[in-house]
């Protein structure tokens, strides 16, 4: 992977991480088109996901500080409840990370037909939300766990994490204006954890990994575009216009199956 390819793939990751079109699926498609080896570029995928996490921290910095201050009061207030709900949502992805890590990594093997089919699954979920009304329900602990299951399933390339979690929340009747923030905040801990673990293991500096300068270029590109896409997505969810992304995912999924 050269520097230009890293920047382009970083832009793809940044834009698609927050838009409900599967960043992992688009990243795999981009690698396929560039002829980038899927297995050896796994560290790059982790790095650009880390960049979009950083952009989330910047966008929601005030909300995060409020949650931290409220939780540190050690009282069962709104902030503590919200923090506990986020922790509950992490249980499914923690189980997947602990017991199915090798199986998850094996899915990133450049199988474009599989990615295309999963993109069409994402499309079906997004299009389905068009026919559901916002019932104005708050996110409860059971809802948080179920949304967490959706996030765990979204480790599959082609399944949009934001699309799966937001669609699941809409199906449960949760308020749309709450879902985008919850969906973006719940991913922070697992992705930060993955990046720290790979740093400790030396995934980003080993001789068979992508050059650090290439990782850095992709990281910066993903951060900038991720920041912009995150702010845009919040408004899209509030306005309930996910169906257009569903149509897009269906078209891209069909194209991936045809060229795979």
N, C-alpha and C positions, 0 to 999 in steps of 0.2 A: 504494500500500500504506500503510495507516494503522498506528498504533502497536500496536493490539490484534491486527491481522492478523499483524504482525511477531512478536509474542510467541507467538501460537499456532503460527505456522510454525516459529519457533525451537524450541518444545517438540517439535513433530513431528520436526524434524531431530535434536534431541538424543536422543530416544527411539529413533528408527529407524536412526541411524548405527551403533550397536553391535548392535542386534537384527538378525537376518538377514532383513530385510523390505524392503530398498532405501530408503535415506533419500532419494535423488534422485527415485525414483518417487513416494514419498509427498509430497515437497516439490512436485513438479509437479502432483500431484492436488490438494494444498492450494491452490496458486496458481490452478488451474483453477476450484475451487469458490468461491474468493474473487474471481474475475475479475481476478486480477493478471496483468499482461502478462509473459509468460515471458521475452521477450528483454531487456526493460529491467530485469528483476530478477535478472539473472545475477550481478551483484556481490553481491547479498544471499545467493545460494546459496553463493558462495565464502566470504563472511564467516561464515555459520553453520557451514560445514564447518571453518573455522579454529577456531571455538569448541569443536567436539568434539575437534579435535586438542589443544587446550589441556587439555581434561578428561582426555585420554589421558595427557598429560605428568604431570598431577597424580596420577592413579591409579597409574601405573608409575614414579613418580619415583625410587624406591629401585633398581628394576631398571635404569633408564636410567643412573643414577649409577654403578652397578656395571659396566655395559658400558663407560662412558666411562673409568673408572679402569683397567679391565683392558686396554682397547684402547690406552690411552696408555702402557702398559708396553712397547709395541712388541715383544711376543713373541707367538708363535702359541699363545695360550691359548684357553680356552673362550669368553671374552668377545670376543676378536678374531675367532674363527671365527663367532660369532653375528652380529657386526657385518658381516662380509664376506657372510654369507648374506643379510642384509637388503639390502645394496648390490646383490647379484646379483638379488634379487627386484625391484629398481627398474628394471632394464634395459628390460623391456617397456613399462612406463608412461612411461619417459623417451622411448622411441621414439614412442609415441602422442602425447605432449605436444609433441615437436619437429616432427613431420611431419603430425599429424592434428588439431591444436588447433581449427582452423576447423570441421572436420567434426564434432568432438565438441560444440562449442558449438551447432551447427545442430540437434543432436538435442534440445536443450532449447527446443522450439518449441511446447509445449502440446499435442502430439499424444497425447491420452489413450489412444486405442486401441493405439498402439504401446507406451506405458508398460504398459498392461494385459497385453499379450502377453508383454512382458519379465518382468513380475511372475510370470506363469505359468511362464516358464522358470526363474526363481529357485525357485519352488515345487517344480518337478520335481527340481532339484538337492537341495534340502533333504529332500524326502520320500525320495529315493534313498539318502541317508546312513543312514536308519533300518535299512536292510537290510544295511549293511556293518559288519563287526566292527573294533574297534580292534586293529590288529596290533602296536602298540607300537613302531613304527619311528621313529627320530629324523629330524629334518629335515636333509637333505643339500643340497648345492649345486644339484643337478639339481632336487630337490624345490622349493627356493626359487625357482628360475627359472620352473618350471611354475606355482607358486602366484602368481608375479608376472604371468604371462600372464593368469591369472584376474582379478587385480586390474585389469589394463589393460582387460579386457573389461567390467569393472564400471563404467567411465565411462558406459556406456549407461544412461539413466534406466530404472529398473525392474529392473535387475540388481543385486542386493545385493552390495556389496563384501565385507562380512564373510561373507555366505552363500556367495559364490563361492569366496573364498579358503579358508575353513574346510572347505567341502564338497570342494574339490579336494584339500586336505591329507588328509582322511579317505579319499578314493578312493586316494590314494598310500600309505595305510597309516600315516600319521603319528599320533603319540599326541595324543589330544584335549586333554590338559591343557597341551600345548605350543602347540597351534594358535591358541588365542584370543589369547595374548600375542603370538605372532609376527604374527598377522593385524593386530592393533591397532598394533604398533610399526612395521610396514613401511609404513604409510600416512603416518607423521609427516613424513618428508622431502618427498615430493611435494606434500602439501597446504600445508605451511609455505612451500614454494617458490612455489606458485601465489599465496598471499596476499601474499608479499613482492613478487612481480612486479607484481601488480595495484596494490599501494600505490605502487610506483615509477611505474607508468603513470598513476596518478591515477584509477583506476576507481571508488574509493569517495568521491571528492570532486568529480567532474565535475558539470556543471549538469544533465545528463540522467540522473544516477544517483539512487537512492533517498536520502532525507535521512539524514544521519549518525546522528541520534537514533533513527531507525527501524532502521538497521543495528545500532546499539548495543543496542537492546532485544531484537532477535532473537538477537544474539550472547550476551547474558547468559542468556536463556532456554535457548538451545541448550547452553551450558556446564553449567548446573546439572543439566538433565535428562540430558545426556550423561554426566556424572560418575556419576550413579546407574545409568544403563543399562549403562555399561561394567562396573561391578562385578557387576551382575546377570548379564550375558552370560557372564562367565568361568565362573560356576557352572553355567549352562545347558549350555555346551559340555562341561564335565566330566561332566555327568550324561547327555549324549546325547539331549536332548529337542528336537532341531531339527525333528522332524516336525510339531509343532504350528504352528510358524511357516510351514512349507511349506503346510499346509492353509489358514492365514490368507492367505498370499500368493496362493494359487489363488483363494480367494473374492474378495479385493480385485481381483485381475487380471480376473476374470470381470465384476465389477461395473463396472470401468473401461471394459471393452470395450462393455458394454451402454449406459453413459451417454455414451460418446464420440461 
